[in-house]
Amino acid sequence: MTFSTEPTPARPRRRGRTIVLAVAVLGLLVVVAVGVVVNLGSAPSPFVEEPARSLTARDWALIAKDPEAHSGERVVVHGLVTQFDSTTGTKRFRAEVDAVPQEDSISGTNTILTGSGRDLDPVVEGDLFTAEVTVEGAASYDTALGGSTTAPELEVDSITVTGHVG
């Protein structure tokens, strides 16, 4: 038996395969990136909200008549907070809502508005407001007289107090 002191030859490296694999991965990343850019340009992002549209009195009347048919629409409304107390909680209030602002009061549609407590913290009963909202549909609730009623329900996206009555 003889032993050689010479090192065994190294296995040849497969440098060509590594380069091909790297180019293929890089090409795939470029294709995905181009696809994302193209899609961003052609389709609305789910994270970008449509701007809220201003309403006419007739537009608001149609929403109030059938809020379910307008679910998901973003609109600007004006109102007077008629109930915001321990009964409604900190994330929901009742208001008389209309399409146009009023100076002293609003005789609009009885409406339920909901939102995060933080966004609604500065709002109190008697406040006049302008709000960007998303129509959620209709909500039913029990009245103080023991009956129930149904009203449009709006999710507050932003709200600004414009005055106070009372």
CYANA upper distance limits for C-alpha pairs under 8 A (distance plus 0.5 A):
 14 ARG  CA     18 THR  CA      7.22
 15 ARG  CA     19 ILE  CA      6.80
 16 GLY  CA     20 VAL  CA      6.73
 17 ARG  CA     21 LEU  CA      6.56
 18 THR  CA     22 ALA  CA      6.62
 19 ILE  CA     23 VAL  CA      6.63
 20 VAL  CA     24 ALA  CA      6.62
 21 LEU  CA     25 VAL  CA      6.71
 22 ALA  CA     26 LEU  CA      6.59
 23 VAL  CA     27 GLY  CA      6.49
 24 ALA  CA     28 LEU  CA      6.68
 25 VAL  CA     29 LEU  CA      6.76
 26 LEU  CA     30 VAL  CA      6.78
 27 GLY  CA     31 VAL  CA      6.75
 28 LEU  CA     32 VAL  CA      6.70
 29 LEU  CA     33 ALA  CA      6.55
 30 VAL  CA     34 VAL  CA      6.58
 31 VAL  CA     35 GLY  CA      6.60
 32 VAL  CA     36 VAL  CA      6.69
 33 ALA  CA     37 VAL  CA      6.78
 34 VAL  CA     38 VAL  CA      6.60
 35 GLY  CA     39 ASN  CA      6.57
 36 VAL  CA     40 LEU  CA      6.57
 37 VAL  CA     41 GLY  CA      6.85
 38 VAL  CA     42 SER  CA      6.95
 39 ASN  CA     43 ALA  CA      6.24
 40 LEU  CA     44 PRO  CA      7.41
 40 LEU  CA     45 SER  CA      7.30
 44 PRO  CA     48 VAL  CA      7.69
 50 GLU  CA     74 ARG  CA      7.60
 51 PRO  CA     74 ARG  CA      7.37
 52 ALA  CA     73 GLU  CA      8.39
 52 ALA  CA     74 ARG  CA      4.99
 52 ALA  CA     75 VAL  CA      4.86
 52 ALA  CA     76 VAL  CA      6.37
 52 ALA  CA    132 GLU  CA      6.58
 52 ALA  CA    133 VAL  CA      7.78
 53 ARG  CA     74 ARG  CA      6.94
 53 ARG  CA     75 VAL  CA      5.15
 53 ARG  CA     76 VAL  CA      6.42
 54 SER  CA     75 VAL  CA      6.44
 54 SER  CA     76 VAL  CA      5.65
 54 SER  CA     77 VAL  CA      8.07
 54 SER  CA     99 ALA  CA      8.05
 55 LEU  CA     59 ASP  CA      6.03
 55 LEU  CA     60 TRP  CA      6.74
 55 LEU  CA     75 VAL  CA      7.44
 55 LEU  CA     76 VAL  CA      7.20
 55 LEU  CA     77 VAL  CA      7.96
 55 LEU  CA     99 ALA  CA      5.84
 55 LEU  CA    100 VAL  CA      8.14
 56 THR  CA     60 TRP  CA      6.90
 56 THR  CA     99 ALA  CA      6.27
 56 THR  CA    100 VAL  CA      7.86
 57 ALA  CA     61 ALA  CA      6.71
 57 ALA  CA     98 ASP  CA      7.62
 57 ALA  CA     99 ALA  CA      5.83
 57 ALA  CA    100 VAL  CA      7.63
 58 ARG  CA     62 LEU  CA      6.79
 59 ASP  CA     63 ILE  CA      6.96
 59 ASP  CA     99 ALA  CA      8.26
 60 TRP  CA     64 ALA  CA      6.54
 60 TRP  CA     98 ASP  CA      7.17
 60 TRP  CA     99 ALA  CA      6.24
 61 ALA  CA     65 LYS  CA      6.49
 62 LEU  CA     66 ASP  CA      6.86
 62 LEU  CA     67 PRO  CA      8.35
 63 ILE  CA     67 PRO  CA      5.37
 63 ILE  CA     69 ALA  CA      8.12
 63 ILE  CA     70 HIS  CA      6.64
 63 ILE  CA    152 PRO  CA      8.35
 64 ALA  CA    109 THR  CA      7.57
 64 ALA  CA    151 ALA  CA      8.20
 64 ALA  CA    152 PRO  CA      6.42
 66 ASP  CA     70 HIS  CA      7.62
 66 ASP  CA    137 GLY  CA      8.42
 67 PRO  CA     71 SER  CA      6.75
 67 PRO  CA    135 VAL  CA      7.41
 67 PRO  CA    136 GLU  CA      7.91
 67 PRO  CA    137 GLY  CA      5.09
 67 PRO  CA    138 ALA  CA      6.25
 67 PRO  CA    152 PRO  CA      6.15
 67 PRO  CA    153 GLU  CA      8.12
 68 GLU  CA    136 GLU  CA      7.75
 68 GLU  CA    137 GLY  CA      4.65
 68 GLU  CA    138 ALA  CA      6.68
 69 ALA  CA    137 GLY  CA      7.98
 70 HIS  CA    135 VAL  CA      6.88
 70 HIS  CA    136 GLU  CA      8.45
 70 HIS  CA    137 GLY  CA      7.52
 71 SER  CA    134 THR  CA      7.99
 71 SER  CA    135 VAL  CA      5.37
 71 SER  CA    136 GLU  CA      5.46
 71 SER  CA    137 GLY  CA      5.66
 72 GLY  CA    134 THR  CA      6.21
 72 GLY  CA    135 VAL  CA      5.80
 72 GLY  CA    136 GLU  CA      6.65
 73 GLU  CA    134 THR  CA      5.99
 73 GLU  CA    135 VAL  CA      5.94
 74 ARG  CA    132 GLU  CA      7.45
 74 ARG  CA    133 VAL  CA      6.03
 74 ARG  CA    134 THR  CA      4.88
 74 ARG  CA    135 VAL  CA      6.97
 75 VAL  CA    132 GLU  CA      6.26
 75 VAL  CA    133 VAL  CA      6.03
 75 VAL  CA    134 THR  CA      6.92
 75 VAL  CA    135 VAL  CA      8.17
 76 VAL  CA     99 ALA  CA      7.80
 76 VAL  CA    130 THR  CA      7.58
 76 VAL  CA    131 ALA  CA      6.13
 76 VAL  CA    132 GLU  CA      5.03
 76 VAL  CA    133 VAL  CA      6.74
 77 VAL  CA     97 VAL  CA      7.09
 77 VAL  CA     98 ASP  CA      6.50
 77 VAL  CA     99 ALA  CA      5.68
 77 VAL  CA    100 VAL  CA      7.53
 77 VAL  CA    130 THR  CA      6.32
 77 VAL  CA    131 ALA  CA      5.96
 77 VAL  CA    132 GLU  CA      7.03
 77 VAL  CA    133 VAL  CA      7.81
 78 HIS  CA     97 VAL  CA      6.18
 78 HIS  CA     98 ASP  CA      5.94
 78 HIS  CA     99 ALA  CA      6.47
 78 HIS  CA    100 VAL  CA      6.44
 78 HIS  CA    101 PRO  CA      5.73
 78 HIS  CA    102 GLN  CA      8.32
 78 HIS  CA    128 LEU  CA      7.98
 78 HIS  CA    129 PHE  CA      6.10
 78 HIS  CA    130 THR  CA      4.93
 78 HIS  CA    131 ALA  CA      6.85
 79 GLY  CA     95 ALA  CA      6.65
 79 GLY  CA     96 GLU  CA      5.89
 79 GLY  CA     97 VAL  CA      4.75
 79 GLY  CA     98 ASP  CA      6.56
 79 GLY  CA    101 PRO  CA      7.63
 79 GLY  CA    102 GLN  CA      8.50
 79 GLY  CA    106 ILE  CA      6.71
 79 GLY  CA    108 GLY  CA      8.00
 79 GLY  CA    128 LEU  CA      6.15
 79 GLY  CA    129 PHE  CA      5.86
 79 GLY  CA    130 THR  CA      7.07
 80 LEU  CA     95 ALA  CA      5.83
 80 LEU  CA     96 GLU  CA      5.80
 80 LEU  CA     97 VAL  CA      7.18
 80 LEU  CA    105 SER  CA      6.96
 80 LEU  CA    106 ILE  CA      6.40
 80 LEU  CA    125 GLU  CA      8.46
 80 LEU  CA    126 GLY  CA      6.73
 80 LEU  CA    127 ASP  CA      6.19
 80 LEU  CA    128 LEU  CA      5.03
 80 LEU  CA    129 PHE  CA      6.91
 81 VAL  CA     93 PHE  CA      7.69
 81 VAL  CA     94 ARG  CA      6.60
 81 VAL  CA     95 ALA  CA      4.77
 81 VAL  CA     96 GLU  CA      7.13
 81 VAL  CA    124 VAL  CA      7.45
 81 VAL  CA    125 GLU  CA      5.46
 81 VAL  CA    126 GLY  CA      5.70
 81 VAL  CA    127 ASP  CA      5.92
 81 VAL  CA    128 LEU  CA      7.05
 81 VAL  CA    129 PHE  CA      8.38
 82 THR  CA     93 PHE  CA      8.30
 82 THR  CA     94 ARG  CA      6.14
 82 THR  CA     95 ALA  CA      5.39
 82 THR  CA     96 GLU  CA      7.25
 82 THR  CA    125 GLU  CA      6.12
 82 THR  CA    126 GLY  CA      6.67
 83 GLN  CA     88 THR  CA      7.82
 83 GLN  CA     93 PHE  CA      6.27
 83 GLN  CA     94 ARG  CA      5.55
 83 GLN  CA     95 ALA  CA      7.25
 83 GLN  CA    125 GLU  CA      6.02
 84 PHE  CA     88 THR  CA      6.33
 84 PHE  CA     89 GLY  CA      7.62
 84 PHE  CA     90 THR  CA      8.12
 84 PHE  CA     92 ARG  CA      7.79
 84 PHE  CA     93 PHE  CA      5.38
 84 PHE  CA     94 ARG  CA      7.16
 84 PHE  CA    124 VAL  CA      6.60
 84 PHE  CA    125 GLU  CA      5.75
 85 ASP  CA     89 GLY  CA      6.55
 85 ASP  CA     90 THR  CA      8.07
 85 ASP  CA     93 PHE  CA      8.34
 85 ASP  CA    125 GLU  CA      8.14
 86 SER  CA     90 THR  CA      8.09
 88 THR  CA     92 ARG  CA      6.16
 88 THR  CA     93 PHE  CA      6.25
 88 THR  CA     94 ARG  CA      8.46
 89 GLY  CA     93 PHE  CA      8.07
 90 THR  CA    117 GLY  CA      5.95
 90 THR  CA    120 LEU  CA      7.75
 90 THR  CA    121 ASP  CA      7.95
 91 LYS  CA    114 THR  CA      6.05
 91 LYS  CA    115 GLY  CA      5.77
 91 LYS  CA    116 SER  CA      6.05
 91 LYS  CA    117 GLY  CA      5.46
 91 LYS  CA    120 LEU  CA      7.32
 92 ARG  CA    112 ILE  CA      7.48
 92 ARG  CA    113 LEU  CA      6.15
 92 ARG  CA    114 THR  CA      4.82
 92 ARG  CA    115 GLY  CA      7.00
 93 PHE  CA    112 ILE  CA      6.35
 93 PHE  CA    113 LEU  CA      5.96
 93 PHE  CA    114 THR  CA      7.09
 94 ARG  CA    110 ASN  CA      7.41
 94 ARG  CA    111 THR  CA      6.17
 94 ARG  CA    112 ILE  CA      5.22
 94 ARG  CA    113 LEU  CA      6.76
 95 ALA  CA    109 THR  CA      8.28
 95 ALA  CA    110 ASN  CA      6.31
 95 ALA  CA    111 THR  CA      5.86
 95 ALA  CA    112 ILE  CA      7.00
 95 ALA  CA    113 LEU  CA      7.87
 96 GLU  CA    106 ILE  CA      6.77
 96 GLU  CA    107 SER  CA      6.65
 96 GLU  CA    108 GLY  CA      5.23
 96 GLU  CA    109 THR  CA      5.54
 96 GLU  CA    110 ASN  CA      5.26
 96 GLU  CA    111 THR  CA      6.59
 97 VAL  CA    106 ILE  CA      7.61
 97 VAL  CA    107 SER  CA      8.02
 97 VAL  CA    108 GLY  CA      5.24
 97 VAL  CA    109 THR  CA      5.57
 97 VAL  CA    110 ASN  CA      7.01
 97 VAL  CA    111 THR  CA      6.80
 98 ASP  CA    106 ILE  CA      7.79
 98 ASP  CA    107 SER  CA      8.15
 98 ASP  CA    108 GLY  CA      5.42
 98 ASP  CA    109 THR  CA      7.00
101 PRO  CA    106 ILE  CA      8.22
101 PRO  CA    130 THR  CA      7.97
102 GLN  CA    106 ILE  CA      6.25
104 ASP  CA    164 HIS  CA      8.42
104 ASP  CA    165 VAL  CA      6.88
105 SER  CA    128 LEU  CA      7.83
105 SER  CA    165 VAL  CA      7.30
110 ASN  CA    151 ALA  CA      6.70
110 ASN  CA    152 PRO  CA      8.10
111 THR  CA    151 ALA  CA      5.74
111 THR  CA    152 PRO  CA      5.64
111 THR  CA    153 GLU  CA      6.58
111 THR  CA    154 LEU  CA      8.08
112 ILE  CA    139 ALA  CA      7.79
112 ILE  CA    151 ALA  CA      6.96
112 ILE  CA    152 PRO  CA      6.68
112 ILE  CA    153 GLU  CA      5.22
112 ILE  CA    154 LEU  CA      6.78
113 LEU  CA    153 GLU  CA      6.25
113 LEU  CA    154 LEU  CA      5.29
113 LEU  CA    155 GLU  CA      6.28
113 LEU  CA    156 VAL  CA      6.97
114 THR  CA    153 GLU  CA      8.02
114 THR  CA    154 LEU  CA      6.80
114 THR  CA    155 GLU  CA      5.42
114 THR  CA    156 VAL  CA      6.41
115 GLY  CA    119 ASP  CA      7.21
115 GLY  CA    120 LEU  CA      7.09
115 GLY  CA    155 GLU  CA      6.24
115 GLY  CA    156 VAL  CA      5.62
115 GLY  CA    157 ASP  CA      7.84
116 SER  CA    120 LEU  CA      6.83
117 GLY  CA    121 ASP  CA      6.25
119 ASP  CA    158 SER  CA      7.68
119 ASP  CA    159 ILE  CA      7.94
120 LEU  CA    159 ILE  CA      8.22
122 PRO  CA    161 VAL  CA      8.49
123 VAL  CA    127 ASP  CA      7.13
123 VAL  CA    161 VAL  CA      7.41
126 GLY  CA    164 HIS  CA      6.02
126 GLY  CA    165 VAL  CA      5.56
126 GLY  CA    166 GLY  CA      6.72
127 ASP  CA    161 VAL  CA      6.89
127 ASP  CA    162 THR  CA      7.92
127 ASP  CA    163 GLY  CA      6.33
127 ASP  CA    164 HIS  CA      4.79
127 ASP  CA    165 VAL  CA      6.72
128 LEU  CA    161 VAL  CA      6.33
128 LEU  CA    162 THR  CA      5.90
128 LEU  CA    163 GLY  CA      5.41
128 LEU  CA    164 HIS  CA      5.98
128 LEU  CA    165 VAL  CA      7.64
129 PHE  CA    159 ILE  CA      7.25
129 PHE  CA    160 THR  CA      5.99
129 PHE  CA    161 VAL  CA      4.87
129 PHE  CA    162 THR  CA      5.54
129 PHE  CA    163 GLY  CA      7.47
130 THR  CA    159 ILE  CA      6.35
130 THR  CA    160 THR  CA      5.86
130 THR  CA    161 VAL  CA      7.11
130 THR  CA    162 THR  CA      7.35
131 ALA  CA    156 VAL  CA      7.16
131 ALA  CA    157 ASP  CA      7.82
131 ALA  CA    158 SER  CA      6.07
131 ALA  CA    159 ILE  CA      4.69
131 ALA  CA    160 THR  CA      6.72
132 GLU  CA    156 VAL  CA      6.74
132 GLU  CA    157 ASP  CA      5.96
132 GLU  CA    158 SER  CA      5.76
132 GLU  CA    159 ILE  CA      6.94
133 VAL  CA    154 LEU  CA      6.39
133 VAL  CA    155 GLU  CA      5.83
133 VAL  CA    156 VAL  CA      5.02
133 VAL  CA    157 ASP  CA      5.63
133 VAL  CA    158 SER  CA      7.50
134 THR  CA    154 LEU  CA      6.09
134 THR  CA    155 GLU  CA      5.59
134 THR  CA    156 VAL  CA      7.13
134 THR  CA    157 ASP  CA      7.48
135 VAL  CA    152 PRO  CA      8.25
135 VAL  CA    153 GLU  CA      6.86
135 VAL  CA    154 LEU  CA      5.15
135 VAL  CA    155 GLU  CA      6.89
136 GLU  CA    152 PRO  CA      8.23
136 GLU  CA    153 GLU  CA      5.94
136 GLU  CA    154 LEU  CA      5.84
136 GLU  CA    155 GLU  CA      6.90
137 GLY  CA    152 PRO  CA      6.43
137 GLY  CA    153 GLU  CA      5.99
137 GLY  CA    154 LEU  CA      7.83
138 ALA  CA    150 THR  CA      6.96
138 ALA  CA    151 ALA  CA      6.03
138 ALA  CA    152 PRO  CA      4.93
138 ALA  CA    153 GLU  CA      5.62
139 ALA  CA    150 THR  CA      5.93
139 ALA  CA    151 ALA  CA      6.00
139 ALA  CA    152 PRO  CA      6.69
139 ALA  CA    153 GLU  CA      6.19
140 SER  CA    148 SER  CA      7.26
140 SER  CA    149 THR  CA      5.98
140 SER  CA    150 THR  CA      4.64
140 SER  CA    151 ALA  CA      6.92
141 TYR  CA    148 SER  CA      5.96
141 TYR  CA    149 THR  CA      6.21
141 TYR  CA    150 THR  CA      7.01
142 ASP  CA    146 GLY  CA      6.98
142 ASP  CA    147 GLY  CA      6.20
142 ASP  CA    148 SER  CA      4.67
142 ASP  CA    149 THR  CA      7.02
143 THR  CA    147 GLY  CA      5.75
143 THR  CA    148 SER  CA      5.72
143 THR  CA    149 THR  CA      7.34
